[in-house]
């Protein structure tokens, strides 16, 4: 859908902090005031998001209530699946969204954007890839439907904690070669701008007019990306004020560098 402002939020992990649900709701209100027509979560919007409502925490329910309100006034809500997102197409959650899936493309100002969470970019993180395959399988979906909420949530958290150190290590040391390979493959398909989350700190690569960006985590920086209807984009703060990339997370990010 061309001709609209879009706000992209990566790795907000709402529910991990004491005040992050309120901060997210404030961001949603600011986006509506700014005339944003589509909000896109680039994976891991919540500490966990499971498609069946029996798993929804108070933080999830608070934010979903505002999503419902904004959608009632015409704003579109998109969720790109991250490593903490499970079974987004389940009817209860699907009713709260306009779109969900593994990757999302849109055009703005003649530029094609592709959004992918990024958890599967690193080919060497075999332990996580195995966990992802098992935890999002048809058998796991059936298991999630049948288990009581408390027991299922406890099991998921224990399994995620078991892999947290490995996954954190792969996030901290960005797989630059894999990111560049993925960017070049997308560019070859006609994509102009590739956006990832997952790695939590920014990384930028440019080739002519084409760009690839790892977005800073909203959880850590309260930073998002605002895409204008002409296809330009900028990092923005909590009130959607423009920010230089250097302010998003540590030192300035150089083209082709891995960032902090």
N, C-alpha and C positions, 0 to 999 in steps of 0.2 A: 504494500500500500504506500504509494508515493504521497508527497505533500503533507507530511505530518511530523511533529516533533516526537522523538522517542527518547525515553530514559532507560539506560541499561545499568543494572545493579548486579555485581558479581560477589559471590561468597559473603552474603550478609549474616548467615548462621544465626538468625534471630532465635532467641531462646538461650543462647550461650551466656549472655550478659544480663545484668539486672534491669537495665533500662533500654535495651535495644529494640524491644517491641514498640515502645513509645517513640523512640527515635525514628524507626521505620515508618510509623504512621505519620509522623511529622513530615518526613520526606515525601510520602504519598500525597499529603495535602499540598505541599509546596509544588509538586509536579502538576497537580490539577490547576493550581493558581497560575502556573507558568504557561498553561496551554498545552501541556504534554498530552498526546492522544493515545500513546501506547507505552506501557511499562513492560520491560523485558527483564526477567531474572535469569542471569547467566549461570545457573546452577547453585545448589547449596543455599537456597534462600533462608532455610531454617536449620536448626541444629540437626533435625531429621524431618523429612516430609514424606509421609507414607499415605497412599491414596485412600485408605479406609479411615473414616472419621473416628473410629475408636482409638486410633493412635495419636490424634491431634492434641497437642498440649494447649495450655491456656494462651501461650504466645502465638501459636499457630491460629487459634480461633480468633484472637483479637485482630490480627492482621488480615485474615480472611474476611472478617466482617467489613473491614474498610475496602478490601478488593471488591466485595459484593456491592457496596455502596457506590464506588466509583464506576464500576461496570454498568450499574443502573443508570448512570448519567452519560454513558457512551464511551468511556475509556476502555481500551483493550488491555487485557492482561495475558502475558505470555510467560511460560516457564520452560527454560531449557534444562534438561535433566542433568544433574550433577551426581557426584558419588554419594551424597547424602539424601538423594531423592529416589523413591521407590514407587513403582506402580502408579504413575501420575495419571494414567488413563482410566483408573477405577472410577465408576460413575459418581461417587460422592465428591471427589476432588475435581473431576472433569467438568462438573456443573459449575465450578467456581472460576474456570479459566476459559479463555478464548482459544488457546493453543498450547500444547505441550509436546515435547519430543526431544530427540538427541541433538539435532542441529536446526537452526532457524536462519532463513535467508529473507532479506528484504532489500528493496531498492529505494534510494533517496538521492535526488538530484542527478540521476543517471549513474550513480555508483551502486554496486552490488555489495552488500554486507553479508558475511557469514558468521554466525555465532555458535560456538561449540564450547562446552565447559572446559575440556582439556585434560580430563583425568585419564584418557586413553592415549594421549599423545606419546607418552614415554613407553617405548617398546620394551625397555629393560625392566620395568616394574612388574615382573611376572607374578609376584605374590598378590599384588593388588588386582591385576587383571583376572586372576583366578577367583578372588573374592567377589569381584564385580559380577562375573559370569554366574557364579553360584547364587549370590544374594538377590539377583534380579531375574532368576529363572522362573519357569512356570511352577515348579515345585515350591519355590520360596513364596510365590504369590499365594498358592493354596494354603501353605503354612501360615502366612500372615492373616488370611481370611479366617482360619479356624482357631488360632490361638487367642486367649484372652489378652487384652491390651497390655496389662502389667507384665506378664510373662514374656510376651513377644518383644516389647520395648527393652526389657532387661537383657534378653539374649542378643538383640541387635547391638546394643551399646557395648556389651562385653566383647563381641566379635570385632566391632570397629576399633575398640581400644587395643585389642591384640595386634592390629595392623597399623595403629596410629603412628608409631615411631618410624616404620618403614615408609609410609605414605608421606609423613612430614619431611623425611630426608629427601625424598624425590621431589617434593615441592620446593624445598630450600635451594637445592642445586638444580637449576632449570636445565632440562634436556635441550640445549640450544640447537644441536644438530637436528633433533626431531621436530622442534618448533619451526626451524627454517624449512625442513622438508615438507611439513604440513602446509606452511604458508605458500611455498612455491607450487605445490599441487593445487591448492585452492585458486591461486592466481592464474594458473594454466587453464582452469575451468571457467575463467571469466569473473572471478570474485575480485573486488577491488580492496576491500577492507576485511581482515579476519580478526575476530575478537575472541579471546579465551579468558577464562577465569582460572580457578583451581590453585595456581601457584602463589597467589596472595600478594606478590610484589611485582611491580611493573617491569616490562621488557618490551622494547619497540624495535621493529625492523621495517625499513622502507626500501622499495625498489621502484624508482621513478615515482609515479603517482599512486602506486599500490602500497598498502600498509598492513602490518600485522602487530597486534598489541595484546600482551597479557595485562589484563586490568588489575589494578590494586584491589584488595579485598575491602569491601565496605565495612566488614566487621572491624578491621584494624584502622581504617583511614576515614570512614564516613564519606568516601569518594565514589562517584558514579560517572558514567559517560552520557552526555547529552548529544544526540544526533539531530541536527537541524534538517529542515525539509530540502535544503540545497545539497545535502550529503556531507557537509562539514561536521566535524565532531570536536568535543572538548571535554576535558575532565571538569567536573563541577562538585561543589561542596554540598553541605546539608541544605542550604537555601537555594541551591542550583546556581551559585555564584561561580564564575569561571576560575579554574585553578591551573597553574603551570604544571606540567607533568612532574617536574622536580619536587613539587610539594606533596605529591601523592604518597610517596613512601621512600624517604631517605634521599640519597644524592641524585643528581640528574641522570636520566637514562639515556645512554648514547645509542645511536642506531647500531643494531647488531650485537649489542652488549647484553649480558645476562641480567643486568640490574643487581640489586642487593640480594 
